[in-house]
Amino acid sequence: PQRSLTDERWKYIRTTKPELFDLTADPHERTNLAETLPEQLAAMERRLTEMEAGMTARAALDVQLSERE
């Protein structure tokens, strides 16, 4: 699954090709800095991994929607 972490300045998206954006300099997320800032990418990945370690996995409820919903 795709995961992401955002703080005051950075937005990190964990995908098959990681994405890292400097929201201060690039608020429209046009320039992926993942390859040019590997240390920042690694720091965001560590933070996301730490957050996930503290979470409890739960199964989703089976929900039936009507045609209108």
Backbone atoms as SQL, in Angstrom:
CREATE TABLE atoms (id INTEGER PRIMARY KEY, chain TEXT, resi INTEGER, resn TEXT, atom TEXT, x REAL, y REAL, z REAL);
INSERT INTO atoms VALUES
  (1, 'A', 1, 'PRO', 'N', 0.823, -1.216, 0.000),
  (2, 'A', 1, 'PRO', 'CA', 0.000, 0.000, 0.000),
  (3, 'A', 1, 'PRO', 'C', 0.855, 1.263, 0.000),
  (4, 'A', 2, 'GLN', 'N', 0.316, 2.283, -0.574),
  (5, 'A', 2, 'GLN', 'CA', 1.001, 3.569, -0.613),
  (6, 'A', 2, 'GLN', 'C', 0.851, 4.239, 0.744),
  (7, 'A', 3, 'ARG', 'N', 1.921, 4.814, 1.243),
  (8, 'A', 3, 'ARG', 'CA', 1.905, 5.525, 2.523),
  (9, 'A', 3, 'ARG', 'C', 2.578, 6.875, 2.332),
  (10, 'A', 4, 'SER', 'N', 2.241, 7.814, 3.217),
  (11, 'A', 4, 'SER', 'CA', 2.894, 9.125, 3.131),
  (12, 'A', 4, 'SER', 'C', 3.050, 9.734, 4.512),
  (13, 'A', 5, 'LEU', 'N', 3.958, 10.690, 4.585),
  (14, 'A', 5, 'LEU', 'CA', 4.216, 11.442, 5.804),
  (15, 'A', 5, 'LEU', 'C', 4.472, 12.880, 5.398),
  (16, 'A', 6, 'THR', 'N', 3.813, 13.793, 6.085),
  (17, 'A', 6, 'THR', 'CA', 3.979, 15.220, 5.809),
  (18, 'A', 6, 'THR', 'C', 4.283, 15.936, 7.109),
  (19, 'A', 7, 'ASP', 'N', 5.244, 16.860, 7.076),
  (20, 'A', 7, 'ASP', 'CA', 5.490, 17.723, 8.220),
  (21, 'A', 7, 'ASP', 'C', 5.412, 19.171, 7.751),
  (22, 'A', 8, 'GLU', 'N', 5.950, 20.080, 8.531),
  (23, 'A', 8, 'GLU', 'CA', 5.827, 21.508, 8.198),
  (24, 'A', 8, 'GLU', 'C', 6.450, 21.843, 6.848),
  (25, 'A', 9, 'ARG', 'N', 7.494, 21.106, 6.487),
  (26, 'A', 9, 'ARG', 'CA', 8.222, 21.435, 5.257),
  (27, 'A', 9, 'ARG', 'C', 8.174, 20.336, 4.199),
  (28, 'A', 10, 'TRP', 'N', 8.222, 19.080, 4.613),
  (29, 'A', 10, 'TRP', 'CA', 8.416, 17.981, 3.683),
  (30, 'A', 10, 'TRP', 'C', 7.178, 17.113, 3.510),
  (31, 'A', 11, 'LYS', 'N', 7.038, 16.562, 2.322),
  (32, 'A', 11, 'LYS', 'CA', 6.025, 15.548, 2.056),
  (33, 'A', 11, 'LYS', 'C', 6.746, 14.369, 1.413),
  (34, 'A', 12, 'TYR', 'N', 6.628, 13.221, 2.066),
  (35, 'A', 12, 'TYR', 'CA', 7.250, 11.993, 1.590),
  (36, 'A', 12, 'TYR', 'C', 6.152, 11.012, 1.238),
  (37, 'A', 13, 'ILE', 'N', 6.247, 10.404, 0.072),
  (38, 'A', 13, 'ILE', 'CA', 5.286, 9.397, -0.356),
  (39, 'A', 13, 'ILE', 'C', 6.074, 8.124, -0.651),
  (40, 'A', 14, 'ARG', 'N', 5.746, 7.062, 0.091),
  (41, 'A', 14, 'ARG', 'CA', 6.398, 5.773, -0.120),
  (42, 'A', 14, 'ARG', 'C', 5.609, 5.032, -1.193),
  (43, 'A', 15, 'THR', 'N', 6.217, 4.854, -2.328),
  (44, 'A', 15, 'THR', 'CA', 5.644, 4.108, -3.448),
  (45, 'A', 15, 'THR', 'C', 6.769, 3.261, -4.042),
  (46, 'A', 16, 'THR', 'N', 6.507, 2.596, -5.143),
  (47, 'A', 16, 'THR', 'CA', 7.573, 1.843, -5.804),
  (48, 'A', 16, 'THR', 'C', 8.682, 2.776, -6.277),
  (49, 'A', 17, 'LYS', 'N', 8.343, 4.030, -6.537),
  (50, 'A', 17, 'LYS', 'CA', 9.325, 5.074, -6.833),
  (51, 'A', 17, 'LYS', 'C', 9.064, 6.205, -5.836),
  (52, 'A', 18, 'PRO', 'N', 9.832, 6.267, -4.736),
  (53, 'A', 18, 'PRO', 'CA', 9.559, 7.250, -3.680),
  (54, 'A', 18, 'PRO', 'C', 9.520, 8.684, -4.199),
  (55, 'A', 19, 'GLU', 'N', 8.693, 9.485, -3.525),
  (56, 'A', 19, 'GLU', 'CA', 8.568, 10.895, -3.865),
  (57, 'A', 19, 'GLU', 'C', 8.832, 11.731, -2.623),
  (58, 'A', 20, 'LEU', 'N', 9.551, 12.833, -2.796),
  (59, 'A', 20, 'LEU', 'CA', 9.865, 13.762, -1.715),
  (60, 'A', 20, 'LEU', 'C', 9.718, 15.177, -2.247),
  (61, 'A', 21, 'PHE', 'N', 8.922, 15.959, -1.547),
  (62, 'A', 21, 'PHE', 'CA', 8.674, 17.328, -1.985),
  (63, 'A', 21, 'PHE', 'C', 8.982, 18.310, -0.861),
  (64, 'A', 22, 'ASP', 'N', 9.598, 19.428, -1.204),
  (65, 'A', 22, 'ASP', 'CA', 9.837, 20.524, -0.278),
  (66, 'A', 22, 'ASP', 'C', 8.644, 21.468, -0.420),
  (67, 'A', 23, 'LEU', 'N', 7.714, 21.381, 0.520),
  (68, 'A', 23, 'LEU', 'CA', 6.473, 22.148, 0.417),
  (69, 'A', 23, 'LEU', 'C', 6.681, 23.648, 0.564),
  (70, 'A', 24, 'THR', 'N', 7.779, 24.061, 1.182),
  (71, 'A', 24, 'THR', 'CA', 8.072, 25.488, 1.315),
  (72, 'A', 24, 'THR', 'C', 8.478, 26.072, -0.032),
  (73, 'A', 25, 'ALA', 'N', 9.386, 25.398, -0.716),
  (74, 'A', 25, 'ALA', 'CA', 9.892, 25.884, -1.999),
  (75, 'A', 25, 'ALA', 'C', 9.027, 25.471, -3.181),
  (76, 'A', 26, 'ASP', 'N', 8.258, 24.393, -3.006),
  (77, 'A', 26, 'ASP', 'CA', 7.497, 23.813, -4.111),
  (78, 'A', 26, 'ASP', 'C', 6.103, 23.386, -3.612),
  (79, 'A', 27, 'PRO', 'N', 5.254, 24.347, -3.262),
  (80, 'A', 27, 'PRO', 'CA', 3.951, 23.998, -2.674),
  (81, 'A', 27, 'PRO', 'C', 3.028, 23.218, -3.609),
  (82, 'A', 28, 'HIS', 'N', 3.286, 23.257, -4.895),
  (83, 'A', 28, 'HIS', 'CA', 2.449, 22.524, -5.854),
  (84, 'A', 28, 'HIS', 'C', 3.011, 21.147, -6.184),
  (85, 'A', 29, 'GLU', 'N', 4.081, 20.760, -5.486),
  (86, 'A', 29, 'GLU', 'CA', 4.675, 19.418, -5.597),
  (87, 'A', 29, 'GLU', 'C', 5.011, 19.057, -7.037),
  (88, 'A', 30, 'ARG', 'N', 5.774, 19.904, -7.659),
  (89, 'A', 30, 'ARG', 'CA', 6.139, 19.676, -9.060),
  (90, 'A', 30, 'ARG', 'C', 7.501, 19.013, -9.229),
  (91, 'A', 31, 'THR', 'N', 8.380, 19.141, -8.217),
  (92, 'A', 31, 'THR', 'CA', 9.736, 18.615, -8.332),
  (93, 'A', 31, 'THR', 'C', 9.985, 17.550, -7.277),
  (94, 'A', 32, 'ASN', 'N', 10.142, 16.315, -7.725),
  (95, 'A', 32, 'ASN', 'CA', 10.433, 15.197, -6.829),
  (96, 'A', 32, 'ASN', 'C', 11.921, 15.244, -6.472),
  (97, 'A', 33, 'LEU', 'N', 12.219, 15.423, -5.188),
  (98, 'A', 33, 'LEU', 'CA', 13.599, 15.548, -4.730),
  (99, 'A', 33, 'LEU', 'C', 14.179, 14.251, -4.164),
  (100, 'A', 34, 'ALA', 'N', 13.484, 13.155, -4.324),
  (101, 'A', 34, 'ALA', 'CA', 13.913, 11.889, -3.728),
  (102, 'A', 34, 'ALA', 'C', 15.326, 11.493, -4.154),
  (103, 'A', 35, 'GLU', 'N', 15.663, 11.663, -5.389),
  (104, 'A', 35, 'GLU', 'CA', 16.993, 11.263, -5.861),
  (105, 'A', 35, 'GLU', 'C', 18.064, 12.276, -5.503),
  (106, 'A', 36, 'THR', 'N', 17.710, 13.539, -5.367),
  (107, 'A', 36, 'THR', 'CA', 18.717, 14.565, -5.098),
  (108, 'A', 36, 'THR', 'C', 18.946, 14.802, -3.606),
  (109, 'A', 37, 'LEU', 'N', 18.012, 14.348, -2.759),
  (110, 'A', 37, 'LEU', 'CA', 18.159, 14.514, -1.307),
  (111, 'A', 37, 'LEU', 'C', 17.977, 13.173, -0.584),
  (112, 'A', 38, 'PRO', 'N', 18.884, 12.223, -0.820),
  (113, 'A', 38, 'PRO', 'CA', 18.716, 10.892, -0.232),
  (114, 'A', 38, 'PRO', 'C', 18.729, 10.887, 1.296),
  (115, 'A', 39, 'GLU', 'N', 19.458, 11.805, 1.924),
  (116, 'A', 39, 'GLU', 'CA', 19.489, 11.850, 3.393),
  (117, 'A', 39, 'GLU', 'C', 18.136, 12.276, 3.954),
  (118, 'A', 40, 'GLN', 'N', 17.501, 13.264, 3.341),
  (119, 'A', 40, 'GLN', 'CA', 16.179, 13.702, 3.783),
  (120, 'A', 40, 'GLN', 'C', 15.150, 12.614, 3.525),
  (121, 'A', 41, 'LEU', 'N', 15.262, 11.947, 2.395),
  (122, 'A', 41, 'LEU', 'CA', 14.376, 10.836, 2.073),
  (123, 'A', 41, 'LEU', 'C', 14.501, 9.746, 3.136),
  (124, 'A', 42, 'ALA', 'N', 15.720, 9.387, 3.502),
  (125, 'A', 42, 'ALA', 'CA', 15.942, 8.351, 4.512),
  (126, 'A', 42, 'ALA', 'C', 15.393, 8.777, 5.867),
  (127, 'A', 43, 'ALA', 'N', 15.544, 10.045, 6.214),
  (128, 'A', 43, 'ALA', 'CA', 15.016, 10.538, 7.488),
  (129, 'A', 43, 'ALA', 'C', 13.495, 10.442, 7.533),
  (130, 'A', 44, 'MET', 'N', 12.841, 10.793, 6.447),
  (131, 'A', 44, 'MET', 'CA', 11.382, 10.709, 6.394),
  (132, 'A', 44, 'MET', 'C', 10.929, 9.248, 6.425),
  (133, 'A', 45, 'GLU', 'N', 11.662, 8.373, 5.760),
  (134, 'A', 45, 'GLU', 'CA', 11.324, 6.944, 5.778),
  (135, 'A', 45, 'GLU', 'C', 11.456, 6.386, 7.197),
  (136, 'A', 46, 'ARG', 'N', 12.506, 6.778, 7.912),
  (137, 'A', 46, 'ARG', 'CA', 12.665, 6.337, 9.302),
  (138, 'A', 46, 'ARG', 'C', 11.492, 6.793, 10.162),
  (139, 'A', 47, 'ARG', 'N', 11.107, 8.057, 10.014),
  (140, 'A', 47, 'ARG', 'CA', 9.981, 8.587, 10.797),
  (141, 'A', 47, 'ARG', 'C', 8.687, 7.839, 10.481),
  (142, 'A', 48, 'LEU', 'N', 8.446, 7.579, 9.212),
  (143, 'A', 48, 'LEU', 'CA', 7.236, 6.865, 8.818),
  (144, 'A', 48, 'LEU', 'C', 7.249, 5.435, 9.364),
  (145, 'A', 49, 'THR', 'N', 8.392, 4.778, 9.284),
  (146, 'A', 49, 'THR', 'CA', 8.522, 3.418, 9.808),
  (147, 'A', 49, 'THR', 'C', 8.275, 3.393, 11.314),
  (148, 'A', 50, 'GLU', 'N', 8.802, 4.385, 12.029),
  (149, 'A', 50, 'GLU', 'CA', 8.589, 4.469, 13.482),
  (150, 'A', 50, 'GLU', 'C', 7.112, 4.672, 13.804),
  (151, 'A', 51, 'MET', 'N', 6.447, 5.517, 13.045),
  (152, 'A', 51, 'MET', 'CA', 5.017, 5.739, 13.260),
  (153, 'A', 51, 'MET', 'C', 4.239, 4.455, 13.030),
  (154, 'A', 52, 'GLU', 'N', 4.545, 3.764, 11.948),
  (155, 'A', 52, 'GLU', 'CA', 3.839, 2.522, 11.622),
  (156, 'A', 52, 'GLU', 'C', 4.049, 1.459, 12.698),
  (157, 'A', 53, 'ALA', 'N', 5.238, 1.424, 13.291),
  (158, 'A', 53, 'ALA', 'CA', 5.537, 0.430, 14.329),
  (159, 'A', 53, 'ALA', 'C', 4.643, 0.619, 15.544),
  (160, 'A', 54, 'GLY', 'N', 4.190, 1.846, 15.778),
  (161, 'A', 54, 'GLY', 'CA', 3.325, 2.132, 16.916),
  (162, 'A', 54, 'GLY', 'C', 1.843, 1.965, 16.627),
  (163, 'A', 55, 'MET', 'N', 1.499, 1.588, 15.418),
  (164, 'A', 55, 'MET', 'CA', 0.096, 1.437, 15.037),
  (165, 'A', 55, 'MET', 'C', -0.360, -0.014, 15.173),
  (166, 'A', 56, 'THR', 'N', -1.642, -0.181, 15.342),
  (167, 'A', 56, 'THR', 'CA', -2.238, -1.505, 15.416),
  (168, 'A', 56, 'THR', 'C', -3.027, -1.753, 14.138),
  (169, 'A', 57, 'ALA', 'N', -2.695, -2.839, 13.461),
  (170, 'A', 57, 'ALA', 'CA', -3.418, -3.189, 12.234),
  (171, 'A', 57, 'ALA', 'C', -4.805, -3.713, 12.598),
  (172, 'A', 58, 'ARG', 'N', -5.797, -3.266, 11.869),
  (173, 'A', 58, 'ARG', 'CA', -7.166, -3.712, 12.082),
  (174, 'A', 58, 'ARG', 'C', -7.801, -4.028, 10.739),
  (175, 'A', 59, 'ALA', 'N', -8.662, -5.012, 10.755),
  (176, 'A', 59, 'ALA', 'CA', -9.367, -5.380, 9.533),
  (177, 'A', 59, 'ALA', 'C', -10.468, -4.349, 9.258),
  (178, 'A', 60, 'ALA', 'N', -10.679, -4.059, 8.008),
  (179, 'A', 60, 'ALA', 'CA', -11.741, -3.134, 7.621),
  (180, 'A', 60, 'ALA', 'C', -13.090, -3.825, 7.761),
  (181, 'A', 61, 'LEU', 'N', -14.097, -3.045, 8.095),
  (182, 'A', 61, 'LEU', 'CA', -15.445, -3.578, 8.186),
  (183, 'A', 61, 'LEU', 'C', -15.985, -3.852, 6.788),
  (184, 'A', 62, 'ASP', 'N', -16.778, -4.894, 6.670),
  (185, 'A', 62, 'ASP', 'CA', -17.420, -5.207, 5.401),
  (186, 'A', 62, 'ASP', 'C', -18.662, -4.329, 5.303),
  (187, 'A', 63, 'VAL', 'N', -18.664, -3.404, 4.382),
  (188, 'A', 63, 'VAL', 'CA', -19.757, -2.448, 4.243),
  (189, 'A', 63, 'VAL', 'C', -20.457, -2.667, 2.915),
  (190, 'A', 64, 'GLN', 'N', -21.766, -2.710, 2.959),
  (191, 'A', 64, 'GLN', 'CA', -22.564, -2.841, 1.745),
  (192, 'A', 64, 'GLN', 'C', -23.225, -1.490, 1.450),
  (193, 'A', 65, 'LEU', 'N', -23.003, -0.966, 0.272),
  (194, 'A', 65, 'LEU', 'CA', -23.588, 0.311, -0.114),
  (195, 'A', 65, 'LEU', 'C', -24.736, 0.073, -1.092),
  (196, 'A', 66, 'SER', 'N', -25.738, 0.912, -0.957),
  (197, 'A', 66, 'SER', 'CA', -26.842, 0.845, -1.910),
  (198, 'A', 66, 'SER', 'C', -26.422, 1.546, -3.205),
  (199, 'A', 67, 'GLU', 'N', -27.213, 1.416, -4.248),
  (200, 'A', 67, 'GLU', 'CA', -26.899, 2.099, -5.510),
  (201, 'A', 67, 'GLU', 'C', -26.847, 3.598, -5.309),
  (202, 'A', 68, 'ARG', 'N', -27.726, 4.117, -4.478),
  (203, 'A', 68, 'ARG', 'CA', -27.761, 5.564, -4.229),
  (204, 'A', 68, 'ARG', 'C', -26.491, 6.041, -3.518),
  (205, 'A', 69, 'GLU', 'N', -26.015, 5.244, -2.563),
  (206, 'A', 69, 'GLU', 'CA', -24.814, 5.629, -1.804),
  (207, 'A', 69, 'GLU', 'C', -23.588, 5.581, -2.685);
